Amino acid sequence: MHLDGAALRHNLALARASAPGRRIWAVIKADGYGHGMEWVADNLAETADGFAVSCLEEAEALRAAGIGAPILMLQGPRRESDWVRCEALGLQPVLHDESQLPALDVFRGRLPGLWVKLDTGMHRLGFAPLKAQPLFEQLRRHPAAAGGLHWMTHLACADRPDHPQNRAQLDAFGDAVRELPGLCSFANSAAVLSGLAAGGTPCDWIRPGIMLYGPSPIEAEEGPERGLRPVMTVTAPLIAVKTVAPGEHVGYGATWTARQATRAGVVAMGYADGYPRHAPSGTPARVRGEVCPLIGRVSMDMLEVDLTGIPDARVGDPVTLWGDQLPVERVARAAGTIGYELLTRVAGRLQRSAG
């Protein structure tokens, strides 16, 4: 697996150009979407305004690695000790549920920022928009808000820019926070690329995640269509090439049958490495710059591809499973999933190189 730091920085620059004047929380949760959280943070240290993580453990790992940038913690503290730890690490946590308030009431520390999440229609985390004003009155003099009390929400359908849910959520968010002091954030990758962050709804910070790594979050698009570059390229070698006679089968369950004499290549990559077991025959791979289809079921450590149309392919040739010249969205679509899942499931036993 090769990681391209220049591509990562290019994608962040594209996010900034798509939402001029906004600051950027670079979302690096889930081990940097499978790319390595510390590696991503190191590569974006000079260009991101801050980093967004999911939980306290991820924030602690960043601080232990020497990352001093602002950190937004998307799943906020649950216990008083969590709030104390946020103060010690200089984190900006998110308040998103009534159950967090008792511990916050006891906590008397000061934070560099406290964000309140409003549920404008996704119905996952967040307070009802009508609670914004009462929460402001309750929290504005709390020591935890000494560094600023800010507002955020999350869009459910930004991957479909014309979906009416987007307008409904943005209107609800704007109505709730427009007269309140503090900074605002709602724009994930899809909202950034679709131009929603450049509209009239208050938005001081954007939160690009998946687009930083190359895929497009917009439905039915691929990253290169938006000028994004893949950061992760996953390759594995051909370890055998053989001819399968017409009528013979390939792989467990004999699910694929050769209709003609077929050159089958065995690739040292399987579901234990993070390749989706449910990927069907026909899922694309690339060998020597040519596309070749997966044949048969994916095994734990191996999969097979049809090399009939690539007569020069030999044992030892690298096979691209996704990445450079093969967008991860294309592989994910064939496998009935999304690029996010493939990137975040890559197993640790793959050897990494970075540039």
N, C-alpha and C positions, 0 to 999 in steps of 0.2 A: 504494500500500500504506500503510495507516494502522496505527500501533502505539499501543496504549493502555497507558500506564504504570500507571494506576490499576487496570486489570484484572490486570496482572502482580503488583502488590502485594497485591491481593485474593486471588489464587491462592496466594501464599506464606503469607498469613495463614491460609488454609484448611488448608494443609499443617501449619502449626504447631498449629492447633486439633485436627487429626486425630491428632497424636502429641504430646500435652502433655508438657512437661518435657524434650523432646529438642532438641538444637541442630540447626541446619540448614546443610548444605552445599547451596547452590543450584547446580544443575548447569547450566553455561552453555557447555559445549563446542559444537563445530560452529557457531561464530559465534552462540552463544546460540540454538541450534536455528533458525537462519535469521533471527533478529530483530536481530542485531547484538550481539556480546558486550559491547562497552564500554557500549552503551546499556542493556542489561539490568543490568550491574553498577552503573551509576550509579543506576538506578531502585531497586535493591535494597540499596544501600549502607547504609541505615539500618535495614534489617529482617532481612537474612540474617546468619548468624553467620560465614559464609565461602563461598567459591566453589570449585566443582569443575570442572576443565578436563581435557582429554584428554592434552595433551602440553606439553612445555617451551615450544614456540613460542607457544602460547596464553597460558601463564602470563607469558611475557615481554611479550606485547602488553598484558596487564592492568596489569602493573607500569609499563610505559611510559606508560600512560594515567593513571597516578596512583592506581590502586586499591591501597590498603594493607591490605585485609582478608586474613585467612588464606586460603591457596589450597591445595587438595588436587589433586595431579597424578596422574590415574588410571593413565596409562601411564608407569611409572616410568623412572628413569635407566638407560641402557644402558652408558655410558662414564664413566670417572672425571671427565672434564670436565663431564658432565651433573650429577653429584653436586655438583661445585664450584659450578656455576651455580645449583643448587637452594639451596645455602647462601647465596649472594650475594643471591638474590631472596627468601629467607625462605619457601621452599615446604615443603609436607608431601608428599613423594612416596610412591608405593606400590611396595613390593617384592612382586613377583608371579611371579618365575621364577628358577630356579637360575642362569641365565646372567648375572643382575645381580650375583651375589655376589662374583665376583673383583674387579670395580671398586669395590664397596662395601668390600671388605677393605682396599684401598689408601687409600681416602678416609678422612681423619681429621677432617673438619669436623663442626660441630654443627648440627643441624636443629631447628626448632620442633616437629617431630613426624615420626615415621616409621611408616607403616602397612604391615602385612603382610596380603596378600590370600590367603585360603584358598579353594580350589576344593572346594565342598561338593556339587557335582553338575552344574554347568553345563558343566564341562570346556572352559573357554575359557582364562582366566588364573587363576593361583593355585597355592599349594602344597597338597598333601594335608593334611587336618586333623591327621593323626598327626604332621606335621612342626611343629605349632605349638609344642609344648614344647621340642623341640630348637632351633628357631629363637629362641625366647625365651632359652634358655641361651647361644646363640651371640651374640646381639645386645644383650643387656641392658646390657652394659658398653661397647658401642661408642659413640664420641662422637656418631655420627649419631642415636642414640636418646636423647641427653641431654634432649631436650624431651618425651620420651614415646614408648613403643613401643605401637602400637595395632593393632587387628584389624578386618578387614572381609571380607565375602563378597558375592556377587551372586546373586539369585534368578532362576531360569530361567522360572518359570511363575506369577509373582505376578499376572499379568493374568488368571489363572483361580484365584481365591482358594481354591477347594475342591480344587485339584489336589494329589494326594498328594506330589508332588515338593516342594512348599513345606514341609510338615511334616518330610520327610526331611532337607532342607537345613538347616532351622532347628535340628533336633535335632543334626545333625552339627556345626554351628557352635557351638551352646551347649555341647556336650560338650567341644569343643576349647578354648574360651576361658574358660569359667566360672571356673576356678581361677587364671587368669593375670591379672596386673595390666595396666592399660591400658584405653583406651576401645574401644567396639565400634560397628560400623555395618554394616547390611545392607539397609536399607529404601529401595528406589527408590520412584517415584511409586505404582506399583501396590500395593506393600506398605503404603505410608502410607494410601492410600484404602481398602484392604480390611481395615485394622485389624491387620495382622500386626505392625506396629511397636509396638503397644500390648500385645503378649503378654508371655510370660515370658522370651523369648530376649533376652540382653543387647543393648541398642541405645541408645547415647548420642547418636549423630548419625544423622539421616535424610538421604537424598540425593534429594530431589525434582528431577525433570528435566522431562519432558513436561507434567506437570500445571501447572507454573508458567505455561505458555504457552496453557493453555485446554483442550486435549484430555484426555479420560479415557483412561488406559492400560488400564482394565478391559475385557476382551473384550466386544464387542457393546454397549458403552455410549457415550454422547456426553457431552462435558464439562458442558453445562448440567444434565444429570441429577444431577451431583455438586456443583452450585453453582459450577462453574468458569466463568470468563469468557474468551472468545477475546481474545488480545492482538493478533493479526495479522488484519486484514481486507484482503483483496486485491480490488481493483476495477479495472475497465478500461472505457473508454467504448464505446458502440455507435458505429460509424463508417459503417454503412450499414444500411438496412432495405429489403428487396425482397420481392416475391411470387414464390414458386416454384410453378409449375403442377403439377397432378397428373401423376405419371409422370416428372417431372424429378428430377435427382439433385443432391446437395450434396457438395462437397468432393472431395479426391483419392480416386481409386479408385471413385468413384460408389457408396460403401457405404451411403448413405442415400437413399431414394426417397420423394418426397412422395405420400401417399395422397389428399390433398385440397389445395386451394389453401392454401399455407402462407406466413405472414409470417416470413421468415428475417432474423435480425439478425446482423450481422458485428461481432465483438468484437475489439478490439485487444489480444489476449493469445494467446500460443502457447507451444509447447514451449521456445522460446529464452528465455522469461520464467520457466520452471519449471513451467508447467502440464503435466500428464502427457500425452504424445502418445498413450498407449494408452487414455486415457479414452474409453469407448464412447458412442455415441448414447444419450441418456437420462440421462447424468450431470447432476445439478442445478446450476443457477445461479439468481440472483435479479435481477429487474428491477422497479423500482417496488413493491418489497415482495412480489412474486409469484414463485413458482417457475416456471422454464422449463427445458426439457431441452436439452442439447447435441445437435446434429445433425451428422452427417458427421465426417470425421477432423479432428483438431487439426492445424493447420499451424504453421509455424515462428513466425509473428507474428500469427496470427489463428485464431479459432474461430467457429463459428456456433451460434446458439440459435434455438429455435422460439418466436416471439412471437405465435403465433396467438391465444392466450388472454389476451394483454396488448395490447389494441388501442391504448392510449394511449402505448405505448413509442415513443420518437423517437430519432433520431440525437443523440448527445451524452449520453444517459442513462447513468449509471454502472451497470455490471453487477457484482454481487458474485459472485466465483468461490468464495470461502470466507471465513468469519469471522463477523461480526455477523449473526445470524439464519440462518446457514448453516454449521453445525459442519464443520470440516475433515474429521472422521471420516466424515461422510456422503459427501463427495466422494471421499475415499480409498477407501471401501468400494465405491462404484460403479466406480472405476478399478482395483479389485483390488490395492490397496496399503494403506499405513497413513499416518496423518496425519503421523507423524515425517518421512516421505520428502517429502511435499509442502512442509512448512514449511522443511526444510533445503535444498531445491532452488530456492527462489525466487531468481531471477537479479538481479544487481546493477543491471541497467538499469531496473528498476522504480523510480519515484520514491517516496521515503518521506516520510511526515509522521508526527509523533508528538504525543501528548497525554498 
